[in-house]
Structure formats: structure tokens, C-alpha cells
Amino acid sequence: MPDTPLIAVPSVIPPGTARAGVEWSISDGLTPYADALRLMEHRAKEIRDGTSGECVWLVEHPPTYTAGTSARPEDLKDARFPAVPAGRGGKWTYHGPGQRVAYAMLDLTRPHGDVAARDVRAYVHALEEWMIRALWRFNVRGERREGRVGIWVVRPDGAEEKIGAIGVRVTRWVAWHGLALNLEPDLSHFGGIVPCGIAEHGVTSLHALGIPVTMEELDVALMASFEEVFG
């Protein structure tokens, strides 16, 4: 990914946790969302052309509302932050500091783990599994819900809250975009939108659940879980 603000994966991440052939990169600071779109699109084209390999890119964004292809204008309730068309599937999503965004740029013309080639539905299911397994490393049970995009947790009082979002775009069988997992974002920022078009349930984070892990620890969990699902 030429001219990108990427740094090498820190040495604290154990060797062998990333699947061979997939480059892992982590950006320092906050990456503007529009820049991320441009860089992902460029890398996806290179993967299609065979000039670059597959990549997982871990970033944080400044506060931004992003609109998927099914986003409804009325679901943007308070444009307190920039609102950017994302080009991915789905509706409105918030990105901001304290949220780990993992952009997976993978060639779907070949299999990845149990995901058969050119099976987009299975790929989305695998992204969900990736997040579920990463959360389980912190003893958090993430769950799918029929008809509700993303990964959910159930509080002791029975309330269900969203902890992670998923959005995918596939261009000529190269997948890009990925997942966003809430570590410790300002949850009040989600109030400016109807997240993923779902108004009847709230949003949570690892820290809100009383689990004070670091971003570095979350990255280690994501890398190890990726190997399990896609390796």
C-alpha cells in the first residue's frame, strides 16, 4: 500500500499469529476516513492486478459517521461529525478514537480457511466469527442476531447491546472494508445516528463492560483469532 501511514506490527505480537501471505499493518494516530477509503481502494486494485498481496490494516479514525449503500438520510440525527459515503454495504456507522477498525483486503477468488472461493455470504459469516473469537479471549460472549448486523452482547439484566460492526465491499472478487470493534470509544457519539438502522438496542464497548484491555492487547487477540478463522 504505497504512501500509506503504516507501521510494522510491534514485536509484542507473538510470531506466527498472522496467516502466511497476509500482510499486517497498524497505523499510528488517527487516520482520516476519506484517506482510508482511497488507500483501501488502491490496495484492492493492486491485489486484483497481482502486484500486492492480501492485507489486514488496523486503524483508528477521528470521529466520523459513515454511510453504507443502504443508509437512510433520516437515520443521521445529528451531524455533529463529518458524514462520509463509505461505498460498503449496510447503513450508518460511527468510527472514532477508542474503536479498533480492521480492514481486511482479501482475494476471494481463492479459499480462506473454511471459506470457499467466491462465497461472499460465508466470508461475512467468517468476519463475524473472527470478532466473536477475539472477544472470547477476554471472556466476552459475542453473539449473532438474525436480522441484525454486527456482534451483540447480553448484559446481566437481559439488555442486548452492539459491540462490533461489520461492513463489506467486494470489487471484482477482492473484499475490502471489514469490522469495527468498540474498545473504549465515547459511546455518546453513537447518538448522532441510528447505528445500522437499529434504534431499539444500545451500543457498548469492552471498557463499558468492565474489561480494561489495551488496544495492543486487542490487536493480539484479533491477529490470533484471524489465524483460527482464515488460516
C-alpha positions in Angstrom: 0.0 0.0 0.0 2.2 2.8 -1.3 2.4 6.1 0.5 0.4 4.9 3.5 0.9 5.9 7.1 1.5 2.3 8.1 4.0 1.0 10.7 5.3 -2.5 11.3 3.4 -4.8 13.7 5.0 -4.3 17.1 7.3 -7.1 18.4 4.9 -7.8 21.3 2.7 -9.7 18.9 3.9 -13.3 19.0 5.4 -14.7 15.8 3.1 -17.0 13.8 -0.2 -15.4 14.8 -0.7 -14.0 11.3 -1.6 -16.3 8.4 1.3 -16.7 6.0 0.9 -14.5 2.9 -1.3 -11.8 4.6 0.5 -8.5 5.5 -0.5 -6.9 8.8 -0.1 -3.2 9.3 -1.0 -0.9 12.1 -1.3 2.9 11.7 -0.3 5.3 14.5 -2.7 8.1 15.4 -6.0 8.8 13.7 -6.4 8.1 10.0 -9.0 10.3 8.2 -11.7 8.1 6.9 -11.5 9.5 3.3 -7.8 8.7 3.3 -8.6 5.1 4.4 -11.1 4.7 1.6 -8.6 5.9 -1.0 -5.8 3.6 0.3 -8.0 0.6 0.5 -9.3 1.0 -3.0 -5.7 1.4 -4.2 -4.6 -1.8 -2.4 -7.7 -3.7 -3.6 -6.8 -2.9 -7.2 -3.2 -4.0 -6.7 -4.4 -7.3 -5.2 -6.6 -7.8 -8.3 -3.7 -7.0 -10.6 -1.4 -9.3 -8.7 1.1 -6.5 -7.8 0.4 -6.7 -4.0 -0.6 -9.3 -1.6 -3.5 -9.5 0.8 -3.5 -7.2 3.8 -5.2 -6.6 7.2 -4.9 -2.9 8.2 -5.6 -1.9 11.8 -6.6 1.8 12.3 -8.4 4.3 14.4 -10.4 7.2 12.9 -11.3 10.7 14.1 -15.0 10.9 14.9 -16.8 10.2 11.7 -20.3 9.0 10.6 -20.1 6.7 7.6 -23.0 5.9 5.3 -23.3 2.5 3.7 -25.2 1.9 0.5 -28.5 1.3 2.4 -28.2 4.3 4.7 -31.3 6.4 5.1 -30.9 10.2 5.4 -33.3 10.3 8.4 -31.0 8.0 10.4 -28.4 10.7 10.6 -30.0 12.5 13.6 -27.2 14.9 14.5 -24.4 15.8 12.0 -22.0 16.8 14.7 -19.2 15.0 12.9 -18.3 14.6 9.2 -20.7 12.2 7.4 -18.9 10.3 4.6 -20.3 7.9 2.0 -18.5 4.6 2.6 -19.4 2.6 -0.5 -19.7 -0.6 1.6 -22.9 -2.5 2.3 -25.0 -1.5 5.3 -26.4 1.7 6.9 -24.9 4.3 9.2 -21.9 3.5 11.4 -19.8 5.6 13.7 -16.0 5.4 13.8 -13.9 7.2 16.3 -11.0 7.1 18.8 -11.0 4.0 21.0 -12.5 1.9 18.4 -10.3 -0.7 16.5 -11.1 -0.8 12.9 -9.7 -3.8 11.0 -9.7 -3.5 7.2 -9.3 -6.9 5.6 -8.3 -6.8 1.9 -8.5 -10.4 0.7 -8.7 -12.2 -2.6 -12.0 -14.1 -2.6 -11.1 -16.0 -5.8 -9.4 -18.4 -3.5 -10.4 -20.1 -0.3 -9.6 -18.8 3.2 -9.8 -21.4 5.9 -13.3 -22.8 5.6 -14.5 -20.0 3.4 -14.8 -21.3 -0.2 -13.8 -19.2 -3.1 -16.3 -16.6 -4.3 -18.6 -17.3 -1.3 -19.4 -13.8 0.0 -22.0 -15.0 2.4 -19.5 -17.4 4.0 -16.9 -14.6 4.1 -19.2 -12.3 6.0 -20.0 -15.1 8.5 -16.2 -15.6 8.9 -15.8 -11.9 9.7 -18.4 -12.3 12.4 -16.6 -15.4 13.7 -13.3 -13.5 13.8 -14.8 -10.9 16.1 -16.6 -13.4 18.3 -13.4 -15.4 18.8 -11.4 -12.2 19.6 -14.0 -11.2 22.2 -13.9 -14.6 23.8 -10.3 -14.1 24.6 -11.5 -11.6 27.1 -14.3 -13.8 28.4 -16.9 -11.8 26.5 -19.6 -13.8 24.7 -20.3 -12.1 21.4 -23.4 -13.3 19.5 -25.0 -13.0 16.1 -28.6 -12.0 15.9 -30.9 -12.9 13.0 -31.9 -9.8 11.1 -29.3 -7.6 13.0 -26.0 -6.8 11.5 -22.9 -7.0 13.8 -22.0 -8.7 17.0 -24.0 -8.4 20.2 -23.5 -8.9 23.9 -26.2 -9.6 26.6 -26.0 -7.7 29.9 -27.0 -9.4 33.2 -30.3 -7.6 33.0 -31.0 -9.1 29.6 -30.4 -5.9 27.6 -28.7 -6.6 24.2 -26.1 -4.1 23.0 -23.9 -3.9 20.0 -20.2 -4.1 20.5 -19.0 -4.6 16.9 -20.0 -3.6 13.4 -19.3 -5.3 10.0 -19.3 -3.8 6.6 -18.0 -5.3 3.3 -17.4 -4.2 -0.2 -16.3 -6.7 -2.9 -14.8 -5.4 -6.1 -14.0 -7.9 -8.8 -13.8 -10.6 -6.1 -11.4 -8.6 -3.8 -13.0 -7.9 -0.5 -12.3 -4.7 1.4 -13.6 -2.8 4.4 -14.1 -5.2 7.4 -15.0 -4.8 11.0 -15.1 -2.2 13.9 -14.8 -3.4 17.5 -15.5 -1.0 20.4 -12.7 -0.9 22.9 -13.3 2.4 24.6 -14.9 5.0 22.2 -17.1 7.8 23.5 -20.4 5.9 23.3 -22.4 9.2 23.4 -21.1 9.8 19.8 -23.3 7.0 18.6 -26.3 9.2 19.5 -25.9 11.2 16.3 -27.1 8.2 14.2 -29.3 5.2 14.3 -26.5 2.7 14.2 -27.0 0.2 11.4 -30.6 1.3 11.3 -31.4 -0.4 14.7 -33.0 2.0 17.2 -34.3 -0.3 19.8 -30.9 -1.5 21.1 -27.9 0.3 22.5 -24.1 0.2 21.9 -21.4 -0.9 24.3 -17.7 -1.4 24.5 -15.2 -3.6 26.3 -14.4 -0.9 28.8 -18.1 -0.2 29.4 -18.4 -3.9 30.2 -15.7 -3.5 32.8 -12.9 -5.1 30.8 -10.0 -2.5 30.7 -7.8 -4.2 28.0 -5.4 -2.1 25.9 -5.6 -1.6 22.2 -2.3 -3.6 21.9 -3.9 -6.5 23.7 -7.0 -6.3 21.4 -4.7 -6.3 18.4 -3.0 -9.5 19.6 -6.4 -11.1 20.1 -7.5 -10.1 16.6 -4.4 -11.5 15.0 -4.6 -14.8 16.8 -8.3 -15.1 16.0 -7.8 -14.3 12.4 -5.4 -17.2 12.1 -8.0 -19.5 13.6 -10.8 -18.5 11.2 -9.0 -17.7 8.0 -5.8 -19.7 8.4 
